[in-house]
């Protein structure tokens, strides 16, 4: 059998904001972000991601054989120069201006409903990998941090600029950074608001693999090939990591409540800054999309659904 659960994976064309394909040779399932008009996480993008994840999670229901057909789940971006700009700033500014905490809370919950399954490996024997080949800011950085393995090209820039509009990244940043670099260093990074170069984050231990520009996918496949011979040991270590340093959904949900309360105290000046940044993100999101691998558009395209 050479397909992955045809009753679980559906035609890719039904997605508008993500592109997926299955690399059977390496047992790698790609989820490639392609949101329009802005490279950020809107409600629509989050809904598609969650639908994709739900299909992947159902592999476990079909027995061990199906569950082991996917060994790697990779998160990447088709927008050249941008991984993801994070939160929907247009939505944030509107909700704050209109005093609408309920919509903000609904949005934040949708974010952690996507982040948490990825961070715990969908309760499957998989390794999750983030491939960052451009800017990953705010929630985009959070998404990248949620993977077991973080690969970034040297020219990529990452950080949490939320402090510029008197907020903090509230959908997992603190928890995820704490697991990689400790509480105090995580707080400094969040409160500083600095945008870091990939090589700086590699030196800090946040980025696991630093690749030369244009060589990120090569570095990813080199990692997969290198680890295939010791996959049993690596899978066991990942299971131990998740047990000893768990990321609890309930903790993420409590942080969301703090984030919503904080957002509703943001002033008009910060709201105007959010609006300007949202317009800037839309302009920067209009770049050329990138293919993945030789004949990427022609390779097997399977979407979880």
URFENRA-V797764 format. One line per field, one symbol per residue. phi: phi as a letter, one per 40 degrees, with the letter a starting at -180 (. if undefined). psi: psi as a letter, one per 20 degrees, with the letter a starting at -180 (. if undefined). burial: + if it has 16 or more other C-alpha atoms within 10 Angstrom, else -. A space follows every 10 residues. Layout:
BEGIN
phi=???
psi=???
burial=???
END
This chain:
BEGIN
phi=.bbbfdcbcb cccccbbbbb abccdbfbbc bbcacbcbcb ccdccccccc cdccccccdc cchccccccb bbbbbabccc gbcacgcccc cdccccccfb cccccccccc ccccccdccb gffbcbbcbb bbbacbbfcc cdccccccbb bbcdccbaib cdccbgbbcb bhddcccdcc bgcccccccc ccgccccdcc ccccgcccbb bcdgbccccc cccccccccb cccccccccc dcccbcbcdc cccccdcccc dccccccccc cccdcccccc cccccccccb cbgcfdcccd bbbca
psi=pkromhihpr phiiqhiqpq qpnhgjlpop ooplqqiqmr nrggghgggh gghghghihh ijrhgghjhp hppppaqiop ipfqicqnhg gghghghjlm hghghgghhh ghhggghghj kjkrmqpqpp ookapoqchh ggghhiqhpo pqqhiqqqrn jhhhkkrqoj ligggghhhh jqgghggggg ihjqpqqhhg hghijgpgpp qqpijghghg hhggghihik hggghghhhg ghghmqophh ghhhhggggg gghiiqrhgh ghgggghghh hhgiijrqqq rorplhhirp oppp.
burial=---++--+++ -+--+-++++ ++++--++++ ++++++-+++ +++-++++++ ++++++++++ ------++++ ++++++++++ ++++++++++ +++-++---- +--++-++++ ++++++++++ ++-+++++++ ++++++++++ ++++++++++ ++++++++++ ++--+-++++ +++++++++- -----+--++ +-++-++++- ++---++-++ +----++-++ ---+------ -------++- ------+--- -++-+++-++ --++-+---+ +--++--+-- ++-++----- -+-------- +++++
END
